[in-house]
């Protein structure tokens, strides 16, 4: 796991009740939080935006192994993205 992404995962996995902070999260914030989890596990991004934001030089997979907690967090983020009709990337 990359050091820069360890903090991103820790922040992304922090479970907080829905608050004004979550309500104020932009679509980009949600997109970034979700993809930071994948980046920490060596995911090779193919979209232009993700490739610019996340370092692909050390990527190793298109199918990263996420923990159960990480999969749950990704599902929760995706639900919030769908509710907001987010279209990032």
N, C-alpha and C positions, 0 to 999 in steps of 0.2 A: 504494500500500500504506500502510496506517495505521501510524504509529509504534508505538502501543501493541501492535500485533499482530506487528510485525517480530520482537520478542523472543520472542513466543509461537511463531512459526513456527520460529525458530532453535532454540528448545528442543525443539519437537516433532520436528524433523528430525534431531536428534542421534541418531546410530546407536550404540547401546550393546549389548554382548552381554547376553543375559538374565541379570539379576543379582537379588539379593535386592530391590533397589529396584523392578524391574519386577514381580517376583513379589508385592510388597506394594502395587502400584498398585491403587487401588479402581476400581470400575466408573465412578464419577464422574470420577476422574482421567483415565481413558482417554477417556471421552466428551468431557471438556473439551479434552484435547489434540487430539483429532480435529477438533472443531468450531472450535478456535482457528485451524486451518489455513484452514478455509472463511471464517471471519470476516475474516481478513487479506486475503481476495480479494473482499470486498464481498458475501458471501452474505447473502441476506435470510431470516432464520430465521422459521419460522411457529409452532413449538411455544412454549407459554407459558414453559417453563423457559429455553430458548435465547434467547428474546426478552428475558427478564429479565437473563440473564447477559451476553449480547453486545449491543453497541449497534447497533440496527437503523436508527438515524437516518441513517446514511450508507451503507446497503446499496444495492446496485445490480443484483443478479442472483440468480437461482435456479440458475444454471448457470455457476459460476466456472471459470476456466481455471487448472488446477493444473499445476505442473511435473511431470515424470516422477518426480522424487524425492519430491514431495509426494503424488502418487498412490500410490506405493509405501508411504510411511509410513501413509497412510490405510488401505490394505489390511492392513498389519501390525497396526495398532491394531484394526481391525474383527475380525481373526482372534482377537486376544486377548480382545476383548469377547465373541465367540461362545463361545470356550472356557470363559469364566467365566459364560456365560449372563446377561450384563449386560442390564438393563432400565432404562436411565436415560431420562427424558423421557416 
